[in-house]
Amino acid sequence: MRMDKGLFVTFEGIDGCGKTTQVTALKNSLESKGTKVVVIREPGATLIGEKIRSILLDKANYGMSSETEVLLYEAARAQIVNEVIRPALHAGEVVICDRFYDSSVAYQGYARGLPLESIDSLNRFATGGLEPDLTFLLDLPAAAAWERMNGREGAHDRLEIEGLGFMEKVRAGYLELAGKHARIIKLDAMSPATVLAEYIDRNFWEVYT
């Protein structure tokens, strides 16, 4: 079993795809086997990151420009990488992150229309070149995700109210990314949660051992 250094795992997908459920399932599985795990979300997980998150998701900030949006995400990302992710990896722990820089490419690049090369450059700057070792993309049709979200209790955040067309663009961006990067494993998010969890667990150990 590979225990000499950490592993960086990310979960991606449009809102409503079930990332939180699968993050929790993998965390519980790894901890039951004695693996040290750090679970974080992006943006967030640090004092600075959580304050930035509140700005990004507040519907009162609907007029935020796309450029401001991506720069705020990158600022939170730089903080979480330096404060949480790198130290945990250096300590030999597994880091599971709910979203990382693929989200910026999908949301601000493909959906907002910002130049992909600019986002790639910002991602490299914010992370200092850190990349996930493994990414699970929970792929869900935008219409199904929209139905799930509308069935939730509570108000939607600033990005969730963008609508079905926006979600379709985000999904298309994720699918483009999955075709470009071998680290991204695309999963059918319409599958039962237990089936997905078993598949994710199996793929994790293929990389980690």
C-alpha positions in Angstrom: 0.0 0.0 0.0 1.3 3.4 -1.0 1.9 5.3 2.2 5.1 7.3 1.5 3.3 10.4 0.2 -0.1 11.9 -0.1 -2.6 11.8 -2.9 -4.7 14.6 -4.2 -8.2 13.6 -5.3 -10.8 16.0 -6.7 -14.5 15.7 -7.5 -16.1 17.7 -10.2 -19.5 18.1 -11.9 -22.4 20.5 -12.3 -24.5 21.5 -9.3 -26.8 18.7 -8.2 -24.6 15.9 -9.5 -24.1 14.2 -6.1 -20.5 15.2 -5.3 -21.1 15.7 -1.6 -22.5 12.2 -1.3 -19.5 10.6 -3.0 -16.9 12.7 -1.2 -18.3 11.6 2.1 -18.5 7.9 1.0 -14.8 7.9 -0.1 -13.7 9.6 3.1 -15.5 7.1 5.2 -14.1 4.2 3.2 -10.6 5.4 3.4 -10.7 6.2 7.1 -12.1 2.7 7.8 -8.9 1.4 6.3 -6.7 3.6 8.5 -5.9 6.2 5.8 -5.5 9.8 6.9 -7.9 12.0 5.0 -8.4 15.7 4.7 -11.7 16.8 3.1 -12.1 20.3 1.8 -14.4 22.3 -0.5 -13.5 25.0 -2.9 -13.8 27.9 -2.5 -13.5 27.6 1.3 -11.7 25.5 3.9 -9.7 28.5 5.2 -10.8 31.7 6.9 -10.0 33.8 3.9 -11.5 31.2 1.5 -14.8 31.1 3.3 -15.1 34.9 3.3 -14.5 34.8 -0.5 -17.0 32.0 -0.9 -19.7 34.1 0.8 -19.0 37.0 -1.7 -19.1 34.6 -4.7 -22.3 32.9 -3.8 -24.3 35.9 -2.5 -27.2 36.6 -4.8 -26.9 40.3 -3.9 -23.7 40.3 -6.0 -25.4 39.2 -9.2 -23.8 42.1 -11.0 -20.3 40.7 -10.5 -18.3 40.6 -13.7 -16.9 37.4 -15.0 -13.4 38.7 -14.6 -14.0 39.5 -10.9 -15.5 36.1 -10.4 -12.6 34.1 -11.7 -10.1 36.2 -9.9 -11.9 35.7 -6.6 -12.0 31.9 -7.2 -8.2 32.0 -7.9 -7.5 34.0 -4.8 -9.4 31.4 -2.6 -7.6 28.6 -4.5 -4.1 30.1 -3.8 -4.9 30.3 -0.1 -6.3 26.7 0.2 -3.3 25.3 -1.7 -0.7 27.0 0.5 -2.6 26.7 3.8 -4.2 23.3 3.6 -3.4 21.1 0.5 0.4 21.2 0.2 0.9 20.7 4.0 -1.4 17.8 4.1 0.2 16.2 1.0 3.7 16.7 2.5 2.4 14.9 5.7 1.4 11.9 3.6 -2.3 12.5 3.8 -5.0 12.0 1.2 -6.7 15.3 0.3 -10.2 15.1 -1.2 -11.4 18.4 -2.6 -14.9 19.1 -3.7 -14.1 21.2 -6.8 -10.7 22.5 -7.9 -9.4 24.3 -10.9 -11.3 22.3 -13.5 -14.4 24.1 -12.1 -12.9 27.5 -13.2 -12.3 26.1 -16.7 -15.8 24.8 -17.0 -17.7 27.6 -15.3 -15.7 30.7 -16.1 -14.2 29.5 -19.3 -16.8 27.4 -21.2 -19.9 28.9 -19.6 -18.9 32.5 -19.0 -16.8 32.7 -22.2 -13.5 33.9 -20.7 -10.4 32.9 -22.6 -9.3 29.4 -21.7 -5.6 30.2 -22.0 -6.0 33.0 -19.5 -7.8 30.7 -17.0 -5.1 28.1 -17.5 -2.5 30.7 -16.7 -4.3 31.9 -13.6 -4.8 28.3 -12.4 -1.0 27.6 -12.7 -0.2 30.8 -10.9 -2.7 30.2 -8.0 -1.7 26.6 -7.5 2.1 26.9 -8.1 1.7 24.1 -10.6 -0.1 21.7 -8.2 -2.4 19.3 -10.1 -4.8 16.6 -8.9 -3.6 13.1 -9.1 -7.1 11.8 -9.8 -10.4 13.5 -10.6 -13.8 12.0 -10.6 -16.3 13.8 -12.9 -19.9 13.0 -11.9 -21.6 13.6 -15.3 -25.3 14.4 -15.1 -27.6 15.8 -17.8 -28.3 19.4 -17.1 -32.1 18.9 -17.0 -31.7 16.1 -14.4 -29.5 18.4 -12.3 -31.9 21.2 -12.6 -34.7 19.0 -11.4 -32.7 17.8 -8.4 -31.7 21.3 -7.4 -35.3 22.6 -7.6 -36.3 19.7 -5.3 -33.9 20.9 -2.6 -34.9 23.0 0.4 -33.5 26.4 0.8 -32.6 29.2 -1.6 -30.3 28.8 -4.6 -27.0 30.7 -4.6 -25.8 33.2 -7.2 -24.5 30.5 -9.6 -27.4 28.1 -9.2 -29.9 30.7 -10.4 -28.1 31.1 -13.7 -30.5 28.6 -15.2 -30.5 25.5 -17.4 -28.7 26.9 -20.4 -25.8 27.9 -18.2 -25.6 24.4 -16.7 -25.6 22.9 -20.1 -22.5 25.0 -21.1 -20.8 24.0 -17.8 -21.5 20.3 -18.5 -20.2 20.6 -22.1 -17.0 22.1 -20.7 -16.5 19.3 -18.2 -16.9 16.7 -21.0 -14.3 18.5 -23.1 -11.9 18.4 -20.2 -12.6 14.7 -19.6 -11.5 14.0 -23.2 -8.2 15.9 -22.7 -6.9 14.6 -19.3 -6.3 11.0 -18.4 -6.6 11.8 -14.7 -10.3 12.6 -15.1 -12.6 9.6 -14.7 -16.1 10.3 -16.0 -18.9 8.6 -14.2 -22.6 8.4 -14.9 -24.2 10.4 -12.0 -27.6 8.8 -12.8 -26.3 5.5 -11.4 -27.2 4.5 -7.9 -25.1 6.2 -5.3 -23.8 2.9 -3.8 -22.7 1.7 -7.3 -20.8 4.9 -7.8 -19.2 4.8 -4.4 -17.9 1.2 -5.1 -16.5 2.2 -8.4 -14.8 5.3 -7.0 -13.3 3.4 -4.2 -11.9 0.7 -6.5 -10.4 3.3 -8.8 -8.8 5.2 -5.9 -6.9 2.1 -4.7 -5.7 1.4 -8.2 -3.9 4.7 -8.1 -3.0 4.8 -4.5 -1.4 1.3 -4.3 
